[in-house]
């Protein structure tokens, strides 16, 4: 089982087989073990029974987990929730979640095992935010930002540069980037990268070869696509694809 959820500022996965050798990436990573306990090492420290935790961005860690079920999500550090977690971690390499909170979160995570849909995912995410004390901000969208989101929703293009969209919306690149970050809650550059990954994986699910999918999504090369997957998700591309189902949840 490998269920992947694409969100605005994070990519989540519910899986029964997660293994990654020592690596680091630019995303904050969350782990919640639902069945059995993973072997997780952060930096030079092997953690004792790590049921639920955050690992900070750019911190080396390894994960060995089989014969169980684990929920994990990588979170963009420029997003609202990423900034909140950064403050929570206070510069530490990792942050362990209280066992009682982990039990509460597990109760809301279990339905995702049986039901692969947006509702069960959003319910879990809201409970995660509630128990962490995070409150997403309500925002009023500038028409140029809603226009850009619509363009990306209907996207069938190769060029995903900020310059291209700024020209199309008749706005400077700096102003567009500022408005997007302010109103969507994640940097435009990060959003576009996650968008390209989503497009590439969707193309693969529809039968395209990896090289074709990577190029059609606007990556410079298949190796650029693979490096981006490893940097953001912490897993090799083929392992991410194998036996996977993908769901857009925003």
C-alpha positions in Angstrom: 0.0 0.0 0.0 1.3 3.4 -1.0 -1.3 6.2 -0.9 0.0 9.6 -1.8 -1.9 12.9 -1.1 -1.0 16.0 -3.0 -1.7 19.2 -1.0 -0.9 22.9 -1.5 2.2 23.0 0.7 2.8 19.3 1.5 3.0 15.8 0.1 1.7 13.1 2.3 1.9 9.3 2.1 0.3 6.4 3.9 2.4 3.3 3.4 3.2 -0.1 4.7 6.8 -0.1 3.4 9.0 2.9 4.0 12.7 2.7 3.9 15.2 5.4 3.2 19.0 5.4 3.8 20.7 8.4 5.4 19.7 11.5 3.5 18.5 15.0 4.0 16.1 17.3 2.0 14.7 20.8 2.1 11.3 19.8 3.6 10.2 19.4 7.2 9.0 15.8 7.6 6.3 14.4 9.9 6.0 10.7 10.9 3.1 9.0 12.7 3.4 5.2 13.2 0.0 3.5 13.2 1.1 -0.2 13.3 4.6 -1.2 14.6 7.4 1.3 15.4 9.9 2.4 12.8 13.7 2.6 13.2 14.5 6.2 12.8 17.9 7.8 13.2 18.2 11.6 13.2 21.7 13.0 12.9 23.8 10.6 15.0 21.0 9.7 17.4 18.9 6.5 17.0 15.5 7.4 18.5 13.8 5.3 21.1 10.3 4.2 20.0 9.6 7.2 17.8 5.8 6.9 17.3 5.2 10.5 16.2 7.7 13.3 15.4 8.9 16.1 13.1 12.4 16.0 11.6 13.7 19.4 10.7 14.7 20.5 7.1 18.2 19.7 5.9 18.8 17.3 8.8 20.3 13.9 7.9 18.0 11.0 8.9 17.3 7.4 7.9 14.1 5.3 8.2 13.5 1.6 8.3 9.9 0.4 8.5 8.3 -2.7 7.2 5.3 -4.9 8.2 3.3 -2.1 9.6 1.6 1.2 8.5 3.0 4.7 8.8 1.8 8.1 7.8 4.4 10.6 6.7 4.2 14.1 5.2 6.9 16.4 3.9 6.0 20.1 4.5 7.4 23.1 2.6 9.2 25.3 5.2 8.0 28.5 3.4 4.4 27.7 4.1 2.4 28.9 7.0 2.4 25.5 8.7 6.1 25.1 7.9 6.9 28.4 9.6 4.8 27.4 12.6 6.6 24.0 12.9 10.0 25.8 12.6 9.1 27.9 15.6 7.9 24.7 17.4 11.2 23.0 16.8 13.2 26.0 17.9 16.3 25.0 15.9 16.4 21.4 17.1 17.0 18.5 14.7 13.7 16.8 15.6 10.6 17.3 17.8 8.8 14.4 19.5 5.0 14.6 19.8 3.5 13.7 23.1 2.2 10.1 23.3 -1.3 11.1 24.2 -1.4 13.5 21.2 -0.1 10.7 19.0 -2.9 8.4 20.1 -5.5 11.1 19.3 -4.0 11.6 15.9 -3.8 7.9 15.2 -7.6 7.6 15.8 -8.2 10.1 12.9 -5.5 8.5 10.7 -6.9 5.0 10.7 -9.9 5.8 8.4 -7.4 6.7 5.7 -6.3 3.1 5.5 -9.8 2.0 4.4 -10.9 5.1 2.6 -8.6 6.8 0.1 -10.4 10.1 -0.3 -10.1 13.8 0.4 -12.5 13.9 3.3 -10.6 11.4 5.6 -7.3 13.2 4.8 -8.7 16.7 5.5 -10.2 15.4 8.8 -6.9 14.0 9.9 -5.0 17.2 8.9 -7.4 19.4 10.8 -7.0 17.3 13.9 -3.2 17.5 13.5 -3.4 21.3 13.3 -5.8 21.5 16.2 -3.6 19.4 18.5 -0.5 21.4 17.5 -2.2 24.7 18.1 -1.9 25.9 14.5 -4.7 27.9 13.0 -4.7 28.4 9.2 -5.4 32.0 8.2 -8.4 33.1 6.3 -7.4 35.0 3.2 -9.0 37.3 0.6 -7.6 36.5 -2.8 -6.4 39.1 -5.3 -8.0 38.4 -8.7 -4.6 37.9 -10.3 -3.8 35.1 -7.8 -7.1 33.4 -8.4 -6.3 33.8 -12.1 -2.9 32.1 -11.7 -4.4 29.3 -9.6 -7.0 28.7 -12.4 -4.2 28.7 -15.0 -2.3 26.1 -13.1 -5.5 24.0 -12.5 -6.0 23.9 -16.3 -2.2 23.7 -17.0 -1.0 21.9 -20.1 2.3 23.7 -20.6 6.0 23.0 -20.3 7.2 26.4 -19.1 6.4 26.9 -15.4 8.6 30.0 -14.8 7.5 32.9 -12.6 8.4 35.2 -15.5 6.0 33.6 -17.8 3.0 33.9 -15.4 3.9 37.4 -14.5 3.9 38.5 -18.1 0.6 36.6 -18.7 -1.0 38.4 -15.7 0.6 41.8 -16.5 2.4 42.1 -13.1 6.0 42.2 -12.1 7.6 39.0 -11.0 8.5 40.3 -7.5 4.9 41.6 -6.9 3.4 38.3 -8.1 5.7 36.3 -5.8 4.9 38.5 -2.9 1.1 38.4 -3.4 1.2 34.6 -3.9 3.1 34.0 -0.7 1.0 36.4 1.3 -2.4 35.0 0.0 -1.7 31.3 -0.6 0.6 30.8 2.3 3.5 29.2 0.4 6.2 30.7 -1.8 5.3 30.7 -5.5 8.5 28.9 -6.5 7.7 26.0 -4.0 4.1 25.8 -5.2 5.2 25.6 -8.9 7.7 22.8 -8.0 5.0 20.7 -6.2 2.7 21.4 -9.2 5.3 20.1 -11.6 5.8 16.9 -9.5 2.0 16.4 -9.4 1.8 16.8 -13.2 4.7 14.3 -13.8 3.3 11.7 -11.5 -0.2 12.0 -13.0 1.3 11.5 -16.5 3.1 8.4 -15.3 -0.1 7.0 -13.9 -1.8 7.6 -17.2 0.8 5.4 -18.9 3.7 7.8 -19.9 7.2 6.7 -19.5 9.2 8.4 -16.8 11.4 10.4 -19.3 8.3 11.6 -21.2 6.5 12.5 -18.0 9.4 14.5 -16.6 9.9 16.5 -19.8 6.2 17.2 -20.3 6.0 18.6 -16.7 8.8 21.0 -17.5 11.8 19.4 -15.8 15.1 20.0 -17.6 15.8 16.2 -17.7 14.7 12.9 -16.1 17.6 13.3 -13.7 16.3 16.8 -12.7 12.9 15.2 -12.0 14.5 12.3 -10.0 16.6 14.8 -8.0 13.6 16.9 -7.2 11.6 13.9 -6.0 14.5 12.8 -3.7 15.0 16.4 -2.4 11.4 16.9 -1.6 10.1 13.5 -0.7 13.2 11.7 0.4 12.6 8.6 -1.7 13.9 7.4 -5.1 11.5 8.1 -7.9 10.8 4.4 -8.8 10.1 3.6 -5.2 7.7 6.5 -5.0 5.8 5.3 -8.1 5.7 1.6 -7.3 2.3 0.3 -6.3 1.1 3.9 -5.6 -2.1 5.7 -5.8 -2.2 9.5 -6.1 -4.9 11.9 -4.9 -5.2 15.7 -5.2 -6.6 17.1 -2.0 -6.7 20.9 -2.7 
